[in-house]
Amino acid sequence: MKAIFLSIFLILSCNASEKKITFFDAANAVFSTYITNGKVDYAAIKKNPEKLENALQIAKNMQVSTDDPELYKAFWINAYNLAVIKGIVNNYPIDSPMDQKGFFDTITYEIGGQKTTLNNIENELLRAKFPEEARFHFVLVCAGLSCPPIIDNAYRPKTLEDQLQKQTELSLNNPDFIKVNGNNVAVSMIFKWYKEDFEKKGGILKFINEFRDEKLPKNSDLSYYDYNWSLNDTK
């Protein structure tokens, strides 16, 4: 009897492991096929949605726990970016995610065994669970041109730390994202909307300088430039 239960346990464990690997591979298939230079070919996905639907179908019932934080974070980051793409494709052609009412806070997706919104993924499932991780803001891509660019591969548990670091560094060293003119520094509205996350890291200026090659002056006069919600479309 013990042997039977052990066999069942091993089979279930193998199936769970395969599902996790399959999700990241399926997500990677979407990103590597339809993303170029930080932009998404929504028209092509609209025409051939199979890869996107496959990734989201796998994500629908996949269970992750904060007991394995890297797996948990990688799963929900990918899930967020896939759901954003799904939300755009469902309404494509569209000029901006803001053209669709409730895009972030009302429309729901079945992911991880629950119905959830984009805002819930970002604020409750990621930020609230890992309040020390301000780098989420540079990997969660909201489909607007002022968002940090989406990458053409999936975030994976084993490479997540390097990916979070790389994407944050790329954003904060990008002169179009951090606009410097002497002591006048204009930063993304992301830093205003989520100011509390950066205050936990010592403040906006300190956080930015942790990732910049050319440090901002300590007496920098910070301002926020308007957010461009135009769609990050390849067309």
N, C-alpha and C positions, 0 to 999 in steps of 0.2 A: 504493500500500500504506500509506504514511504517513497518507494522508487517511482510509483505512478505520479504522486504529488510533485516530486522533484522534477520529473519530466515535463509536467504541465507548467511548472514555474519557469523552467528554462525556455520552453517554447514561447510563453508569454513575454518573458524578458527579451528574447531575441526579436520578437515581433515589435515590441516597443522601441528597441534600438534601431531596427530597420526603418520604422516610421519616422524617427527623428532624422536619420540620415537622408531619407527620401524627401522630407520637407525641405531641407536646406539645398539639396540638389535641384528640387523642383523650383524653388525660389530663384536659385542661381540661373536656371534655364530661362526664366522670364527676364531677369535683369541683363544677362549677357546677350540676349537676343535683341531686346527692344530699347536698350539705353545706349546713347552715344554722347560723349562729352557732357554728361550731366543732364541730358534731356531725354524725354521719353517719346517713342513713336506710337502714340495713342491710336492713330489711324490703322497701323498695321495690327495692333492688338485687337482692335474692334473687328477687323476683318478675320483674324485668326486667333480667337480667344482661348484656345485649348490649353496652352501652357499656363496661362494665368488661372484659369478655372481649375486646373489640376493642382496647382500649388495651394490655392485657397481651399479646395476640397480636402486635401491632406491636413491643412491647418485647422479645419473645422473641429475635429475631434481630438487633436493632439493635446496632451496634458503636460504642462511643465510646472515646475515648482521652484520657488526661491531657494530651496535647499541646494539646488544646482544653479547658482546665480548667472554663470556665463551662458549656460543653455537657455535659461529663462529670458535673459536680456536679448540674446541674439534672436530667439524665436519672436519676441514681441516687436523688436525693431523691424525685422523683415515683414512680419504680419502687418504692421502699420503701413509700411511703404507699399506693400501689395494691395492693401485695402484702399489706399489713396488712388492707386492706379485703377482699381476696379470702379471706384466712385466716379472717376473721370470718364472711363470707357463707357459706363452705363448711360452717360449723358452726352457723349461726344457726337458731333462737334460742340465744343464749349470753349469760351475764351478765358475762363478763370474758375477755380473751384468755388469762389465766392458767388458765382452766378447760380449755383445750385443751393437752394434753401436747405439749411440744416446739414450741410456737407460734413461739418466737423462734430456737431453736437446732437444731431437727431437721427440721421441715417445710421442704421445698425448693420453689423456684419457678424456672421456666426464663425467665431474663431476661438480656439482653445476651449471648446466645450461650453461656450457662453455667447450670448448676444451682447455686442459691445459697439460703442461709437469710437471714432478716431480720438476724440478728446479723452474718452475714458482710458483708452490704451496709453496715451501719452501721460495723462495726469494721475490716474489711479494705479494702473498696472505697472508703470515704469517710474515716474517721478516720485510718487508717494512711497513706493517700495525701496527705492534707492535714492534718497534725498541728497546724498553726497555726490551724485553723478551728474554734473552739469553738462557733460559732453553729449548727452542725449540730443541736445538741441542742434547738433551738427551732423546727425545721422538720420533723424526723423525728417522726412521730406514731404512738404505739404502741397506740392504741385505748383507753387508760385515761383516766379523767377528770382525773388529775393530770398527764397529758401537756399540753404547750402545745397550744392548739386548732389543728385542721387548717383550712386556708383553702379558700375555695370557688373557687380557680383554680389553674392549674398554675404551677409554677416554670419560668421560661424563661431561656435563657442571657443574653439582653440585659437582663433585668430582675432577674436573680438577686441581684446585690449589694444593690439597694434592698429586695428581698423579705427577704433574710437580716437586714438591718439593721432593717427594720420589725418583723418577727416577734420578734426578740430584744428590741427596745425595748418592744413590747406586753407580753411576758411579764414582763420585769423591772420594769415599772411597774405591774403588776397586783397589787393588795393581797391577792388570794387566792393568788398565786403566791409573792410575797415578803411575808411577814407581819411587820410592824414594830410593836413595842411598846416605845417608848423605845430603849434600847440592846440590847434583846432582839430578835433577828432570826431568824425561822424560815424556812428555805429548802427547796426541793424536794430530794428524795433524788437527783435528777439530779446535783446538785453534789457529793454524796458518792460516788456510783457512778463518776463520771468526773472525780474531783478532779484527776487528773494533767493533764487538758486545760485546766483553769482555772489550775492552778499555772503552766503555760507562759505564761499571760497576766498573771502577777503575783499570782495568788491569787484566791480566790472573791470577796472583798469588792471588790477593785480591779476585777475584771471586771464585777461587777454595777453598780458606780458609773459605769462608762463609758457605761452605757445608761440610767441612771435620771435623771429630772428632779430628784427630791428625793434627794440623796445620803444614803447610810447613814453613821452616825457611824463614825469610824475605830476607835473602841474597841468596836464592836458585838460582842455575845456571840452567835455563830452557833450555831444548832441545826438539826436536820432534822425536818420533820414527816412523818408516815406517808404513804406513797404510796397513792392511791386508784385501784385497778385496775378499778373498776366501768366498764362499757362506755360509751363516748362516743356513745350511741345517741340519736336524736332522740325516741324514744318516751317 
